Amino acid sequence: MRLPRMFGMTLPALLLAAGTLAAQGVTVKEEKPGLLKKAKITPDSAIALAKAKLPKATLKSAEIEEEDGKLIYSFDFETAGKSGIDEVNVDAKTGKVGKVEHETPKSEKAEEARDKAKAKKAADTTKAPAKKP
């Protein structure tokens, strides 16, 4: 009997990868409350899809966020002997693997600074008092 293939992996391999990663204790953080409820792809399935792109890497963090109008999972992996991290994005509605990008420690810090500035701007916008007519 031939097993069906999903995303380039047999179903048992996909399930094994998901179970193994869940055991690592990495949980998916939400950029905003309620994003996980909007996802059609489960976190374990998304992790398995991302892990398939970097089979020798170790998952370090996971997040679900809205980026450029799309709901995505963002996973950070470390590979032994390689500095920085590899980021893999998975569309939370379709399961399609998007960007796979290596980030050096310097580029990680720059991205973190941009994310903080973006969060501060969003917080400032929501705290601004309403203008009186």
C-alpha positions as CSV (number, residue, x, y, z in Angstrom):
1,M,0.0,0.0,0.0
2,R,1.3,3.4,-0.9
3,L,1.0,6.2,1.6
4,P,-0.2,9.6,0.4
5,R,2.4,12.4,0.4
6,M,1.6,15.8,1.9
7,F,3.9,18.8,1.4
8,G,6.7,16.4,0.2
9,M,6.4,14.1,3.2
10,T,4.6,10.9,3.9
11,L,1.8,11.2,6.4
12,P,3.7,9.1,9.1
13,A,6.8,11.2,8.7
14,L,4.7,14.4,9.0
15,L,3.0,13.1,12.2
16,L,6.3,12.0,13.6
17,A,7.9,15.4,13.0
18,A,5.0,17.1,14.6
19,G,5.0,14.9,17.7
20,T,8.8,15.2,18.1
21,L,8.6,19.0,17.9
22,A,5.7,19.3,20.3
23,A,7.8,17.4,22.8
24,Q,10.5,20.1,22.6
25,G,8.2,22.3,24.7
26,V,8.1,25.2,22.2
27,T,4.7,26.9,22.2
28,V,3.3,29.2,19.6
29,K,3.0,32.8,20.9
30,E,0.3,35.0,19.5
31,E,1.2,38.5,18.3
32,K,-2.4,39.5,19.3
33,P,-4.9,37.4,21.2
34,G,-7.2,35.4,19.0
35,L,-4.9,34.8,16.1
36,L,-4.6,31.0,16.7
37,K,-8.4,30.8,16.4
38,K,-8.2,32.3,12.9
39,A,-5.7,29.7,11.7
40,K,-6.8,26.8,9.6
41,I,-3.5,25.0,9.9
42,T,-2.7,23.6,13.4
43,P,0.5,24.8,15.1
44,D,1.8,21.2,15.1
45,S,1.2,20.8,11.4
46,A,2.8,24.2,10.7
47,I,5.8,23.3,12.8
48,A,6.2,20.0,10.9
49,L,6.1,21.8,7.5
50,A,8.7,24.3,8.7
51,K,10.9,21.6,10.1
52,A,10.8,19.7,6.8
53,K,12.7,22.7,5.3
54,L,15.4,22.5,7.9
55,P,15.6,18.9,9.1
56,K,18.9,19.3,11.0
57,A,17.9,22.4,12.8
58,T,16.3,22.8,16.3
59,L,13.2,24.9,16.8
60,K,13.8,27.7,19.2
61,S,10.7,29.9,19.0
62,A,7.3,30.0,17.3
63,E,4.8,32.9,16.8
64,I,1.6,33.5,14.9
65,E,1.3,37.0,13.5
66,E,-0.3,39.2,10.9
67,E,2.3,40.3,8.4
68,D,1.5,42.3,5.2
69,G,-2.2,41.3,5.6
70,K,-1.5,37.6,5.9
71,L,-1.8,35.3,8.9
72,I,1.5,33.5,9.2
73,Y,3.4,31.2,11.6
74,S,7.0,32.4,12.1
75,F,9.5,29.8,13.3
76,D,13.1,30.4,14.4
77,F,15.5,27.5,14.1
78,E,19.1,27.2,15.2
79,T,21.6,24.9,13.4
80,A,24.7,23.5,15.1
81,G,27.8,25.2,13.9
82,K,26.0,28.1,12.2
83,S,25.6,31.5,13.8
84,G,22.3,33.3,13.9
85,I,18.9,31.8,13.2
86,D,16.9,30.5,10.2
87,E,13.4,31.9,10.0
88,V,10.7,29.9,8.3
89,N,7.2,31.3,7.6
90,V,4.1,29.2,7.0
91,D,0.8,30.5,5.9
92,A,-1.6,29.8,8.7
93,K,-4.6,29.5,6.3
94,T,-3.1,27.4,3.5
95,G,0.0,25.6,5.0
96,K,2.1,27.0,2.2
97,V,5.8,27.5,3.3
98,G,6.8,31.0,2.5
99,K,10.0,32.8,3.3
100,V,13.0,30.8,4.5
101,E,15.6,33.2,5.6
102,H,18.9,33.2,7.5
103,E,19.3,36.0,10.0
104,T,22.7,36.9,11.4
105,P,22.9,38.1,15.0
106,K,23.2,41.7,13.7
107,S,20.1,41.4,11.4
108,E,18.1,39.8,14.3
109,K,18.8,42.8,16.5
110,A,17.7,45.2,13.7
111,E,14.5,43.2,13.2
112,E,13.8,43.2,16.9
113,A,14.3,47.0,17.0
114,R,11.8,47.4,14.1
115,D,9.3,45.2,15.8
116,K,9.5,47.2,19.1
117,A,9.1,50.5,17.2
118,K,6.1,49.1,15.4
119,A,4.5,47.9,18.6
120,K,5.2,51.2,20.3
121,K,3.6,53.1,17.4
122,A,0.5,50.8,17.5
123,A,0.2,51.3,21.3
124,D,0.6,55.1,21.0
125,T,-2.2,55.1,18.3
126,T,-4.6,53.2,20.6
127,K,-3.8,55.5,23.6
128,A,-4.2,58.8,21.8
129,P,-7.2,60.7,23.2
130,A,-10.1,61.4,20.9
131,K,-10.1,64.9,19.5
132,K,-13.0,67.1,20.6
133,P,-15.0,68.8,17.8
